[in-house]
Amino acid sequence: MGRVKQMCLENEEKFYDIVSSIVSNCDSVQECLSKVDLDLVRHLPEKDVEEIVNDIWTDYWQKFSEMNER
């Protein structure tokens, strides 16, 4: 694998980790987006980045909601 591709994949993993670590403190996807370093994923289209954050945010809050129903 090329160095640039490897760097992009590593940055994506860092981005996922960062989003996952802050999502519990965000009331919306937009708030989450405003708190993360988008430079890590500048190689991705904006729509894809928003979709990633949306998926992580939705998964977290759905699990949170399910846990609190019990």
C-alpha positions as CSV (number, residue, x, y, z in Angstrom):
1,M,0.0,0.0,0.0
2,G,1.3,3.4,-0.8
3,R,2.3,5.8,1.9
4,V,-0.3,8.4,1.0
5,K,-3.1,5.8,1.1
6,Q,-1.8,4.5,4.4
7,M,-1.7,8.0,5.9
8,C,-5.3,8.6,4.7
9,L,-6.5,5.4,6.3
10,E,-4.7,6.2,9.6
11,N,-6.3,9.7,9.6
12,E,-9.7,8.2,9.0
13,E,-9.2,5.9,12.0
14,K,-8.1,8.9,14.1
15,F,-11.2,10.8,12.9
16,Y,-13.5,7.9,13.9
17,D,-11.9,7.7,17.3
18,I,-12.2,11.4,17.9
19,V,-15.9,11.5,16.8
20,S,-16.6,8.5,19.0
21,S,-15.0,10.1,22.0
22,I,-16.9,13.4,21.7
23,V,-20.3,12.2,20.5
24,S,-21.7,11.8,24.0
25,N,-21.2,15.6,24.6
26,C,-22.9,16.7,21.4
27,D,-26.6,17.4,21.1
28,S,-26.6,17.2,17.4
29,V,-24.6,16.0,14.4
30,Q,-23.9,19.6,13.5
31,E,-22.4,20.2,16.9
32,C,-20.3,17.1,16.6
33,L,-19.1,18.2,13.2
34,S,-18.1,21.6,14.6
35,K,-15.9,20.1,17.2
36,V,-13.8,17.7,15.1
37,D,-10.7,18.3,13.1
38,L,-12.0,18.0,9.5
39,D,-8.5,18.3,8.2
40,L,-8.0,14.6,9.1
41,V,-10.5,13.6,6.4
42,R,-10.1,16.4,3.9
43,H,-9.5,13.8,1.2
44,L,-13.1,12.6,1.6
45,P,-16.1,14.4,0.1
46,E,-17.9,16.6,2.6
47,K,-21.1,14.5,2.2
48,D,-19.2,11.4,3.2
49,V,-17.7,13.0,6.3
50,E,-21.2,14.2,7.3
51,E,-22.5,10.7,6.8
52,I,-19.8,9.2,8.9
53,V,-20.5,11.6,11.8
54,N,-24.2,11.1,11.4
55,D,-23.8,7.3,11.6
56,I,-21.6,7.4,14.7
57,W,-23.8,10.0,16.4
58,T,-27.0,8.1,15.6
59,D,-25.6,4.8,16.8
60,Y,-24.4,6.2,20.0
61,W,-27.6,8.0,20.9
62,Q,-29.8,5.0,19.8
63,K,-27.8,2.7,22.1
64,F,-28.0,5.3,24.9
65,S,-31.8,5.5,24.5
66,E,-32.2,1.8,24.5
67,M,-30.1,1.4,27.7
68,N,-32.2,4.0,29.5
69,E,-35.5,2.3,28.6
70,R,-34.7,-0.6,30.8
